[in-house]
Amino acid sequence: MMLNFFMDKIGDWNPQLLREIKGRLKVFPVAIACITSLVGQLILFLYQLREIPGEKYQMSGNYCRIGETYKQQINEIYPQINKLQQQLSILDKSKNYDASAIQSLTQQIDQLKTQERNINNILYNQHCPLNQIDMQEWWRDHWEYIFLSLTVIFVFTLLVAGTYLLINNLAQEENRGTLNFLRLSPQSETTILTGKMLGVPILIYLAVAVAIPFHLLSGRATNIAFSHILSFYVILAASCFFFYSAALLFGFLSRFFSGFQPWLGCGTVLIFLFVTMQFASSGSHLDHAAAWLRLFSPFDMTAYLFPNLFRRYNWQLLEQIQFFYLPVGKSLIGLLVLNLVNYGLWSYWVWHGLKRRFRNPNSTMLSKGQSYLLVTYLQLLLWGFTLQSTKNYYPFYPSGTSATAYSDLNYQVTQNFAYIVFFNLLLLFGLIAILSPHRQAVQDWARYRHQNISRRQGFWQNYLLQDLIWGEKSPALITLAINLVIVTIPLVIWILVALSLKTNNNNSLDWLVNEVGRFKAILGVVLFVCMMMIYATITQIMLMMKNSKRSVWAIGTVAAAMFLPPTFLRMLSLHPETYSTLWLLSSFPWAGLEYATTTTVFVALLGELSVLVLLNLQLKRQIKIAGESATKALLATS
């Protein structure tokens, strides 16, 4: 009765969760999950228990108290032998040969080596007395090994296995046709997708829940603070929510992978976890613009909470992390908030795409208005983690001696410039692919646009302009131009104020002062904007084709426009130092910016603007023809 009442309450709160629970919480699967978890815990306990010290435990073992005394004696003998050998070497090279002194030193060295051999014989050939074995310390390390092993197992099991189950479930629902049934149900997208996230991996949750008491017991036996264990659970839950949300979105976007998509999704997560675990174990710095990407992995925070996880000595690096110079890593609360906000805000963007793609598989993941916010958010992340006060600049003097390192803002920006460019390019090309409408959508927009023309006058009240900025089916060129402005504003501001920020006499800005110049650097940014607009226009023109493979044509054409010109220039040995104009007109104009005059840069800019205008005129003609042909076809059928 109590179980039925509980199930009814779950059904009232989330019918989809009840559906998933009834399909999975059967006697046999539940028994398998519980037994697997218990057997795994037993194996983990017994595996470490096999190393318990006994009668044959060596004197050199870490837990032999008397062995530490002998190790200390060995450490004292080594310096004495080295010192005597140095004295002997000096006497051998001396002109005043003293045989008695050399013999005396040789005898002392032999005595010390004999003493060393005797001690090593005791350490490595004799057993430690049972009453001298520190069993309390061994049990503490034994429980710590179990606790840390379970911690890593929890992360991989929940994130990798849970991701696989969610993507596989969506693929199965798609193949059976039940996913369309869910789309037509009156339940909200949030209810259905939350039910999926909570219900599909429920056997994984059960297996982990069975192991949590053992995890807590081993943690308390190791004297780990309960607040740190609880913080780990919070971080793990937040990471599960983010990865599961991303897995659902990947499942909606990767239908063309068919049965391979679950393996691709969980394989990507597995590789990401292995790579970030390696970064966390090596103790690499987080004072760069890509720190937000590292925060997706729970391993850095886990290593901070449990310093012995990777036996590393510089786990304090996480404490030095800053955001716009705010020392968010100085306290446990600050680091928790930083991780949770990172997970939460990115999950917010993922859920925007989930809701849109769930009801309509053909809709875009983001609206144009949401793209402006996403681009702005990414700039805050990139520049926020770039602006960290670290001792990053090491000046050197002609004599070869180095001075004390200090923090240099301009050097910090230039060191992170590659990160900023890479992530922005990734996002901008992604937005071109996401927001550029296909032929049918543009055709509908061109056909019905005249019905929405209002009497409002003025530039900002013009309906066409507002539709190009906010409309779902209109071409996304204006949207991309606005996003490009958002991306380049911080960079242009830094170029303008960089010299005033130069507080130390160093060469971190030589490229801006002596090689390129601020004005040409800004022109280079404008060249980048024009080039991206050209790629976006080419993409939209290709998507207006009647060919069913127009997406492939768009990708191929843009890729050719990007990579073929610089490839040919390299093959023909046309280097930017000599042929800067050709490089300015290629997809990598920055290579020739340093060697070109300002007039040449202006000419290249005018050339790119001309190409952009011609492409837009062609696009406008295509849209007009598409709208007219649709109207004529409608009139002909009527």
C-alpha positions in Angstrom: 0.0 0.0 0.0 2.7 2.4 1.0 4.6 1.6 -2.3 1.5 2.2 -4.4 0.9 5.5 -2.6 4.4 6.6 -3.3 4.2 5.6 -6.9 1.0 7.5 -7.3 2.6 10.6 -6.0 5.5 10.2 -8.4 3.0 9.7 -11.3 1.1 12.9 -10.2 4.4 14.9 -10.1 6.0 13.5 -13.3 4.2 10.8 -15.3 7.3 10.3 -17.6 9.4 9.4 -14.5 6.8 6.9 -13.4 6.8 5.4 -16.9 10.6 5.0 -16.8 10.6 3.6 -13.3 8.0 0.9 -14.1 9.9 -0.1 -17.2 13.2 -0.5 -15.3 12.7 -1.3 -11.6 11.9 -5.0 -12.1 13.1 -7.6 -9.6 15.9 -9.1 -11.8 17.5 -5.8 -13.0 17.3 -4.4 -9.4 18.9 -7.5 -8.0 21.7 -7.4 -10.6 22.4 -3.7 -9.9 22.5 -4.3 -6.1 24.6 -7.5 -6.3 27.0 -5.9 -8.8 27.5 -2.9 -6.5 28.0 -5.1 -3.4 30.4 -7.5 -5.1 32.4 -4.6 -6.4 32.7 -3.1 -2.9 33.8 -6.5 -1.5 36.4 -7.0 -4.3 37.7 -3.5 -3.6 38.0 -4.2 0.1 39.6 -7.6 -0.3 42.0 -6.3 -3.0 43.6 -3.9 -0.6 43.3 -6.2 2.3 45.7 -8.7 0.6 48.5 -6.2 1.4 47.9 -6.2 5.2 51.3 -6.4 7.0 52.1 -9.8 8.6 55.0 -11.8 10.0 56.9 -11.4 6.7 56.5 -7.7 6.4 59.9 -6.2 5.5 61.7 -3.8 7.7 61.8 -1.3 4.8 58.0 -1.1 4.7 56.3 2.2 5.2 54.5 1.0 8.3 57.4 -0.4 10.2 58.3 2.0 13.0 61.8 0.7 13.7 62.5 0.8 10.0 62.3 4.5 10.0 65.3 4.7 12.4 67.4 2.6 10.0 66.3 4.8 7.0 67.3 7.9 8.9 70.7 6.4 9.5 71.1 5.6 5.8 70.2 9.2 5.0 72.9 10.4 7.4 75.6 8.1 5.9 75.1 9.2 2.3 76.3 12.8 2.9 79.3 11.6 4.9 80.4 9.3 2.1 80.1 12.0 -0.5 82.0 14.5 1.6 84.9 12.0 2.2 85.0 11.1 -1.5 85.3 14.8 -2.4 88.2 15.2 0.1 89.8 12.1 -1.4 89.5 13.5 -4.9 91.1 16.7 -3.9 94.0 14.9 -2.3 94.5 12.7 -5.4 94.9 15.9 -7.5 97.1 17.7 -5.0 100.8 18.2 -5.8 101.7 17.4 -2.2 100.8 13.7 -2.2 100.0 12.5 1.3 99.7 8.7 1.3 98.7 8.5 5.0 95.9 11.0 4.7 94.6 9.2 1.6 94.7 5.8 3.4 92.9 7.2 6.4 90.1 8.6 4.1 89.9 5.4 2.2 89.4 3.4 5.5 86.7 5.8 6.7 84.9 5.4 3.4 85.1 1.6 3.6 83.8 1.7 7.1 80.8 3.8 6.2 80.0 1.6 3.1 80.2 -1.5 5.3 77.8 0.2 7.8 75.5 1.1 4.9 75.5 -2.5 3.6 74.7 -3.8 7.1 71.8 -1.4 7.5 70.4 -2.2 4.0 70.7 -5.9 4.8 68.5 -5.3 7.9 66.1 -3.2 6.0 65.5 -5.5 3.0 66.3 -9.0 4.3 64.8 -8.9 7.8 61.2 -8.8 8.8 59.7 -6.2 11.0 58.6 -7.3 14.5 54.8 -7.4 14.7 54.7 -5.0 17.7 56.6 -2.5 15.6 54.0 -2.4 12.7 51.9 0.7 12.7 48.5 -1.0 12.0 46.5 2.1 12.8 48.3 4.0 10.0 47.9 1.1 7.6 44.1 0.9 8.2 43.8 4.7 7.7 45.6 4.4 4.3 43.5 1.3 3.5 40.2 3.2 4.0 41.6 6.1 2.1 42.4 3.9 -0.8 38.9 2.5 -0.8 37.3 6.0 -0.5 39.3 7.5 -3.3 38.8 4.5 -5.5 35.0 4.7 -5.0 35.2 8.5 -5.7 36.7 7.9 -9.1 34.4 5.0 -9.8 31.3 7.1 -9.0 32.5 9.8 -11.5 33.1 7.4 -14.4 30.0 5.3 -13.7 27.5 8.1 -13.4 28.8 10.3 -16.3 29.9 7.6 -18.8 27.2 4.9 -18.2 24.5 7.5 -17.6 25.3 9.3 -20.9 25.2 6.1 -22.8 21.8 5.0 -21.4 20.2 8.4 -22.1 21.4 8.6 -25.7 20.5 5.0 -26.3 17.0 5.5 -24.9 16.4 8.4 -27.2 17.6 6.4 -30.2 15.3 3.5 -29.3 12.3 5.8 -28.8 13.0 7.4 -32.2 13.2 3.9 -33.9 10.0 2.7 -32.2 8.1 6.0 -33.0 7.2 6.6 -29.4 9.2 9.9 -29.3 6.7 11.6 -31.5 4.0 10.3 -29.2 5.8 12.1 -26.3 6.0 15.3 -28.4 2.2 15.3 -28.8 1.5 14.7 -25.1 0.2 17.6 -23.0 3.2 17.4 -20.6 5.7 20.2 -20.7 9.1 19.6 -22.2 10.7 20.1 -18.8 8.6 17.4 -17.2 9.3 14.8 -20.0 13.0 15.5 -20.2 13.4 15.6 -16.4 11.6 12.3 -16.2 14.1 10.9 -18.7 17.1 12.2 -16.8 15.8 10.8 -13.5 14.3 7.5 -14.7 16.5 6.2 -17.5 19.8 5.8 -15.4 17.8 4.8 -12.3 19.7 1.4 -12.1 23.0 3.4 -12.2 21.6 5.6 -9.4 20.7 2.5 -7.4 24.1 0.8 -7.8 25.8 4.0 -6.6 23.3 4.5 -3.8 24.1 1.0 -2.5 27.8 2.0 -2.4 27.3 5.4 -0.7 27.2 4.0 2.9 30.6 2.2 2.3 31.9 5.4 0.7 30.9 7.5 3.8 32.2 4.9 6.2 35.6 4.8 4.5 35.7 8.6 4.4 35.0 9.0 8.1 37.6 6.3 8.9 40.1 8.4 7.0 39.2 11.5 9.0 38.0 13.3 5.8 35.8 16.3 6.7 32.1 15.5 6.1 31.7 19.0 4.5 34.2 18.0 1.8 32.4 14.7 1.2 29.1 16.5 0.9 30.7 19.1 -1.4 31.9 16.2 -3.7 28.3 14.9 -3.9 27.0 18.3 -4.8 29.6 18.8 -7.5 28.9 15.3 -8.8 25.2 15.9 -8.9 25.7 19.2 -10.8 28.0 17.5 -13.3 25.5 14.7 -13.9 22.8 17.3 -14.6 25.0 19.1 -17.1 26.3 16.0 -18.9 22.9 14.3 -19.0 21.3 17.5 -20.4 24.1 17.6 -23.1 23.5 13.9 -23.8 19.8 14.5 -24.4 20.6 17.4 -26.7 23.2 15.3 -28.6 20.6 12.6 -29.0 18.2 15.0 -30.7 21.0 16.4 -32.9 22.7 13.2 -34.0 19.9 11.1 -35.4 21.9 10.6 -38.6 24.5 8.5 -36.6 21.9 5.8 -36.1 23.0 3.1 -33.7 26.5 4.5 -33.3 25.4 7.7 -31.5 25.3 6.2 -27.9 28.9 5.0 -28.3 30.0 8.3 -29.8 28.5 10.3 -27.0 29.7 8.2 -24.0 33.1 7.8 -25.8 33.5 11.6 -26.0 32.7 11.9 -22.3 35.1 9.1 -21.4 38.0 10.8 -23.4 37.1 14.2 -21.8 37.2 12.7 -18.3 40.5 10.9 -18.9 42.2 14.0 -20.4 40.9 16.3 -17.6 41.9 13.7 -15.0 45.4 13.8 -16.4 45.4 17.6 -16.2 44.2 17.5 -12.6 46.9 14.9 -11.7 49.7 16.9 -13.3 48.6 20.1 -11.5 48.5 22.3 -14.5 47.5 25.9 -14.1 44.1 27.4 -14.4 45.1 31.0 -15.1 44.0 31.0 -18.7 40.8 31.7 -20.8 40.0 28.0 -21.1 39.6 27.4 -17.4 35.8 27.3 -17.7 36.2 24.2 -19.9 38.3 22.5 -17.3 35.6 23.2 -14.7 33.2 20.9 -16.6 35.2 18.0 -15.2 34.7 17.2 -11.5 38.2 16.0 -11.1 39.9 19.4 -10.4 37.4 20.1 -7.6 37.7 16.5 -6.4 41.5 16.8 -6.2 41.0 20.0 -4.2 38.6 18.4 -1.7 40.8 15.2 -1.4 44.4 16.2 -2.0 45.7 12.6 -1.9 43.6 11.6 -4.9 46.4 12.1 -7.3 49.3 12.4 -4.8 50.1 15.7 -6.2 51.9 18.5 -4.3 50.5 21.6 -6.2 46.8 21.1 -5.7 46.7 24.6 -4.3 46.7 25.9 -7.9 42.9 25.8 -7.8 43.0 28.2 -4.9 44.7 30.8 -7.1 42.0 30.9 -9.8 40.4 34.3 -10.3 37.6 35.8 -12.3 38.0 39.4 -13.4 40.7 39.5 -10.6 38.1 38.3 -8.0 39.8 35.6 -5.9 37.0 33.1 -6.2 39.3 30.2 -5.3 40.3 31.4 -1.9 37.6 29.5 0.0 35.7 26.3 -0.4 32.4 28.2 -0.7 33.9 30.3 -3.5 35.0 27.3 -5.5 31.7 25.5 -5.0 29.8 28.6 -6.2 32.2 28.9 -9.2 31.6 25.3 -10.3 27.9 25.3 -9.7 27.4 28.6 -11.6 29.5 27.2 -14.5 27.4 24.0 -14.6 24.2 25.9 -14.1 24.6 28.6 -16.8 25.8 26.2 -19.4 22.9 23.8 -18.5 20.6 26.8 -19.0 21.8 27.2 -22.6 21.6 23.5 -23.2 18.0 23.4 -22.0 17.1 26.2 -24.4 18.2 24.0 -27.2 16.5 20.9 -25.7 13.1 22.6 -25.4 13.2 23.9 -29.0 14.4 20.7 -30.5 12.0 18.4 -28.5 8.8 19.9 -29.9 10.2 20.6 -33.4 13.1 18.5 -34.5 13.7 20.8 -37.4 13.9 24.0 -35.4 17.2 25.7 -34.5 18.7 25.2 -31.1 18.8 28.9 -30.4 16.8 31.9 -31.5 18.6 35.0 -32.7 17.9 36.8 -29.5 19.4 34.0 -27.5 22.5 33.9 -29.7 23.3 37.5 -28.6 23.2 36.5 -25.0 25.2 33.4 -25.6 28.0 35.3 -27.4 28.0 37.9 -24.6 28.2 35.2 -22.0 31.2 33.5 -23.7 33.0 36.9 -23.9 32.5 37.3 -20.1 33.9 33.8 -19.5 36.9 34.2 -21.8 37.9 37.7 -20.6 37.0 36.9 -17.0 39.4 34.0 -16.8 42.0 35.8 -18.8 42.1 38.7 -16.4 43.9 37.0 -13.5 46.7 38.4 -11.5 49.5 35.9 -11.8 53.3 36.3 -11.8 53.5 35.5 -15.5 56.3 37.7 -16.8 59.9 36.8 -16.2 62.3 39.6 -17.3 65.8 38.7 -18.3 68.9 40.9 -18.3 71.8 40.8 -20.7 74.0 39.3 -18.0 71.8 36.2 -18.0 70.4 36.7 -14.5 66.6 36.9 -14.1 64.7 39.3 -12.0 61.6 38.6 -9.9 58.6 37.6 -11.9 55.6 40.0 -11.8 52.1 40.2 -13.2 51.7 41.9 -16.6 48.2 42.4 -17.9 49.1 42.8 -21.6 51.3 39.7 -21.5 48.4 37.8 -19.9 46.1 38.9 -22.8 48.6 38.0 -25.5 49.2 34.6 -23.9 45.5 33.9 -23.9 44.8 35.4 -27.4 44.9 31.9 -29.1 42.2 30.6 -26.6 40.0 33.7 -27.2 40.2 33.4 -31.0 39.7 29.6 -31.1 36.6 29.5 -28.9 35.1 32.6 -30.6 35.7 31.0 -34.1 34.1 27.8 -32.9 31.1 29.6 -31.6 30.7 31.9 -34.6 30.9 29.0 -37.2 28.5 27.1 -35.0 26.0 30.0 -35.0 26.4 30.2 -38.8 25.4 26.6 -39.0 22.6 26.9 -36.5 20.9 30.2 -37.4 21.2 30.1 -41.2 17.7 29.1 -42.5 17.3 26.6 -45.3 15.6 27.3 -48.6 12.0 26.5 -47.6 12.2 28.7 -44.5 13.6 31.7 -46.5 11.0 31.1 -49.2 8.2 31.2 -46.7 9.7 34.4 -45.1 10.1 36.1 -48.6 6.6 35.1 -49.5 4.7 36.3 -46.4 6.9 39.2 -45.3 4.7 41.8 -47.1 1.8 40.8 -44.9 3.5 42.0 -41.7 4.6 45.4 -43.0 3.3 48.0 -40.6 3.0 51.7 -40.9 5.8 52.4 -38.4 8.5 54.6 -39.8 12.1 55.3 -38.8 15.2 53.2 -39.0 14.8 51.3 -35.7 11.1 50.8 -36.2 11.4 49.4 -39.7 9.8 45.9 -39.7 12.4 44.5 -42.1 15.3 45.4 -39.9 13.5 44.0 -36.8 12.7 40.8 -38.6 16.3 40.4 -39.7 17.5 41.0 -36.2 14.9 38.8 -34.4 13.0 36.8 -36.9 13.3 33.0 -37.0 13.1 32.4 -40.7 14.9 35.5 -42.0 18.5 35.3 -43.2 20.9 35.5 -40.2 23.5 37.9 -41.7 22.5 40.9 -39.6 22.5 38.6 -36.5 26.0 37.4 -37.3 27.1 41.0 -37.8 25.8 41.9 -34.3 27.5 38.9 -32.8 30.7 39.8 -34.5 30.5 43.3 -33.0 30.0 41.7 -29.5 33.0 39.5 -30.0 35.3 42.3 -31.3 34.4 45.0 -28.8 36.6 43.7 -25.9 39.5 43.1 -28.3 39.3 46.6 -29.9 39.0 48.2 -26.4 42.2 46.3 -25.3 44.1 47.4 -28.4 43.2 51.0 -27.8 44.1 51.0 -24.1 47.0 48.5 -24.1 49.8 51.1 -24.2 48.3 52.9 -21.2 48.2 49.6 -19.3 52.0 49.1 -19.9 53.3 49.8 -16.4 56.6 47.9 -16.8 59.3 48.4 -19.4 59.1 45.1 -21.1 58.6 43.8 -24.7 55.2 42.2 -24.3 53.7 44.8 -26.7 56.5 45.0 -29.2 54.3 43.4 -31.9 51.6 46.1 -31.3 54.0 49.1 -31.1 56.8 48.3 -33.5 55.6 45.5 -35.8 51.9 46.1 -36.5 50.7 49.3 -34.9 47.3 49.9 -33.2 45.6 51.3 -36.3 46.6 48.4 -38.5 45.6 46.0 -35.7 42.1 47.5 -35.7 42.0 47.2 -39.5 42.9 43.6 -39.0 39.9 43.1 -36.8 37.7 44.7 -39.4 39.2 42.4 -42.0 38.3 39.5 -39.8 34.7 40.7 -39.5 34.4 41.1 -43.3 35.8 37.6 -43.8 33.3 36.1 -41.4 30.5 37.9 -43.1 31.6 36.6 -46.5 31.6 33.0 -45.1 28.1 33.6 -43.6 26.8 34.9 -47.0 28.3 32.0 -48.9 26.6 29.6 -46.4 23.2 31.3 -46.9 23.6 31.2 -50.7 24.5 27.5 -50.7 21.5 26.8 -48.4 19.2 28.4 -51.0 20.0 25.6 -53.5 17.3 23.2 -54.5 19.8 20.3 -54.0 18.9 18.1 -51.0 22.6 18.0 -50.1 22.8 21.8 -49.8 24.3 21.6 -46.2 27.2 19.5 -47.6 27.7 22.0 -50.4 27.7 24.9 -47.8 30.3 23.2 -45.6 32.5 22.2 -48.6 32.3 25.7 -50.2 33.2 27.5 -46.9 36.0 25.1 -46.1 37.4 25.6 -49.6 37.2 29.4 -49.3 39.0 29.1 -45.9 41.8 26.7 -46.6 42.5 26.6 -50.3 43.9 30.2 -50.7 46.5 30.0 -47.9 47.4 26.4 -49.0 48.1 27.5 -52.5 50.1 30.5 -51.3 52.3 28.2 -49.2 52.7 25.7 -52.1 53.7 28.5 -54.4 56.2 29.8 -51.8 54.4 33.2 -51.8 55.4 34.2 -48.3 53.6 37.0 -46.4 56.8 39.0 -46.0 56.9 39.5 -49.8 53.3 39.1 -51.0 51.5 40.7 -48.1 48.6 41.9 -50.3 47.7 38.3 -51.3 47.7 37.2 -47.7 45.5 40.1 -46.7 42.9 38.9 -49.2 43.1 35.3 -48.0 41.4 33.7 -45.0 44.4 34.4 -42.8 45.0 38.2 -43.3 46.9 38.5 -40.0 49.9 36.8 -41.6 50.4 39.7 -43.9 49.3 42.5 -41.6 52.7 43.1 -40.2 54.4 43.5 -43.6 51.7 45.6 -45.4 51.4 49.3 -45.4 48.2 51.0 -44.1 47.2 51.9 -47.7 47.6 48.3 -48.7 45.4 47.2 -45.8 42.7 49.7 -46.8 42.8 48.4 -50.4 42.4 44.8 -49.2 39.5 45.9 -47.0 37.8 47.6 -49.9 38.3 44.5 -51.9 36.7 42.3 -49.3 33.8 44.8 -48.8 33.2 44.7 -52.6 33.1 40.9 -52.6 30.7 41.0 -49.6 28.4 43.5 -51.4 28.3 41.4 -54.6 27.5 38.2 -52.6 24.7 40.0 -50.8 23.2 41.3 -54.0 23.3 37.7 -55.4 21.6 36.5 -52.2 19.0 39.2 -52.4 18.2 38.2 -56.0 17.9 34.5 -55.0 15.5 35.4 -52.1 13.4 37.5 -54.4 13.2 34.8 -57.1 12.3 32.2 -54.4 9.5 34.4 -53.0 8.1 35.2 -56.4 8.2 31.5 -57.6 6.4 30.4 -54.5 3.7 33.0 -55.0 3.3 32.1 -58.7 3.0 28.4 -57.8 0.3 29.2 -55.2 -1.7 31.3 -57.7 -1.3 28.6 -60.4 -2.8 25.9 -58.1 -5.7 28.1 -57.1 
